[in-house]
Amino acid sequence: MPGPESLASGIPPDRLLRLAAIFYAVLFAAAFLWRSVLGGGSLLYAGPDAALEGVRLARDVGLGVGAGLLLVVASRVWTRTSVAGARLSASLRELLGPVSGPVALALAGMSGVAEEAFFRGALQPAVGWLAASLLFGLAHYVPRAGLKAWAPAAVLAGALLGGLYEWTGNLVAPALAHVVVNALNLRWLGRTEIEIPTPR
């Protein structure tokens, strides 16, 4: 019987984590195969010059955490000040139900690393920053009234994450930013009642 942390869809957290682990493992494997095996490049780095420079840990971690927190603040402001933002958050909350801290962190880690490996590490070098950002938004399109705003929000977030990848030359900052956003927002959505503002 599902416990109190079950999703609204009735999936217990342990089953959700197993399904997520399979999905994100396949996504990460596809990214690795595409970039490292078929493409002959490194999945971690944007190119040979970036690989020679390596990861600048303090810079990349600082940028990742800072960008992640900026996106979290922007999403909270959007939720509190716009009907579209509030409807998206309310719909996601209804879909997810309560999510504990450990489950939110596990989902955030899997999704942040695998999605950045695929969209930034494999796709962006092949198709460019703009196309990768648009495809990232398209991957978040859900044809349901309350969730339609997720796609354009994901395009903007993807543009920022792609910019971090281009600037730093590696996946550390965008992956860390993605993990921060998902961990904080998943936990927040599970614990917060969303009020839909009245249109003016």
N, C-alpha and C positions, 0 to 999 in steps of 0.2 A: 504494500500500500504506500503511495507517495507520501513523503513527510512534508513538514511545513515549508521546506525550501523547494518543493516541486514547482516547475513552471506552470503557468496557467494552462498550457497545452496538455498537462498531465505527465510530462516526462520528468522522472526523478533526476536529481542533479548528477548522480553517478552515471546514469545512462546518457545524459546530455554530454557529460565530459568525455565519455567513450566515443560517442558519435562525432563530437567536435575534434577529438584527437585523430580519428580516422580521416575526416575531411581535411583538416589542416596538414596532416602528414602527407596526404596525396598532393595537396596544393604545393607544399614545400618541395616534394620530390619532383613535381613537374617543373618548378622553377629551377631546381638544381640541374635537372636533365637538360632543360632548354639552354641555360646559360653556360654551365660548366662543362657539360659533356658535348652537346651539339654545337654550342657557340664558341667553345674554346676559351672562354673568359672566366674570371672569378665571380661567383655570385655575390660575394661581400663587397667588391669594389666596382665603381662605375667604369673603370678602364685601367690600362696599364700604368699610366702616370699616377692615378690615385692609389694603385696597389703599391707602387714604389714609395709614395708618401706614407702610406699606412694609416692606421687609426690614431688620431690625436685624442686620447681618452678624455681628458678634462674638457676640451672643447666640444667633442661630440656628445658626451653625456650631458653636459650643461645645456647645449642647444636642444637635445632631445627632450629633456625634462622641461625646459622653459617653453618650448613649442607645444608640448603636450598640455601643460597647465594653461597656456594661452587659449588653446582650442577648447579646453574644459570650461574656462570662464566664458568664452564666446558662446558656447552651446547653452550654458545656464542663462546668460543674458537673453539669448534668442528665445529660449523657452519661456522666460518670464515676461517678455515684451511683445511677442508676436503670436498670433493665432496659429500660424503654420508650425512654429517651433513647439508650442504647447501641445498641439495635436500630435506631432511626431513623438514627443516624449511620452505623452499619455498612451499612445498606441504601442510604443516599445515596452512601456511598463506593463501594459495589459498582456502583451505577448510573452514577456519574460517572467512576470511574477517576482516574488522575492528571491534575491540571489545573495548568498552569504559572501563574506569577504574572501575566503579561500577559493570558492567557485568563481567569483568575479576575477580574481587574480589569475587563476588557471586559464580561464577562457581568454582573458586579455593577453596573456603571454603567448598562447597558441595562435590567436588571430593576428596579433601585432607582428610577430615574427614571420609567420607564413604569408600573410597578405603583403607585407613589405618585400619579402623575398621574391614573390611573384610579380607584383605590380611595379615595384621600383627596381629590384635587382635583375629581373629577367625581361620584363616587358618594356620598361622605360628606355633602356639602351637600344632596343630594337625599333621602337616606334616614336620615341621622343617624349618630352615632358608633357605637352598638351594632350596628346592622344592617350597617354597612360593615365592622366588625371581624368579625362572623360570616360575612359573604360572603367576606371575605379568607381566613378559615380554610377555608371550603367550596371555594374555588378551589385550595387546597393539599391537598385530600383525594385520596388515591390508594388504591384498594381492593386493597392488597397488604399482607400481614401486617406486614412491618417498617416500612412507611411510614404506617400509619394514625395514628400519634401526631403526624404532621406537621400535620394539620388543627388539633387543639386548641392546639398550640404556636404556630401561625400566628395563631389567634384572639387569644392573649395578646400576641403581638408586634404584631398589628394594632391592638389596643386602645392600646398604648403609642404607636405611630406616629400613630394618630388623635388621641390626647391631645396630642401635640406639635403637630399641625396646628391643633387647636382653640386651644391656648394661644398659639402664635406667630402664628397667622392666615395662615400661608403654608406652601408645600411645601418650603422649604429644609431645615429640621431633619429632618422625616420622610424625605425623599429621601436626605439625607446619611447618616442612621442606617441606612437600608436598604442603601445601597451599602457602608458599613463592615461590616455584618453579613455580607452575601453575599461580599464580597471576602475577608475573613479566614476565614470558615468554608469557602468553596470551596477555598481554598488549603490549609487545615488538614486537611480531609477527604481531600484527595488525597495527603497525606504521612503520615497517621497510621493506625496499626493500631488498631482499636477492639476493646477487650475487653468482653465482655458480663458484667456483675457477676452473681454468684450470688444469687438471691432469698433473703431471710432469712425 
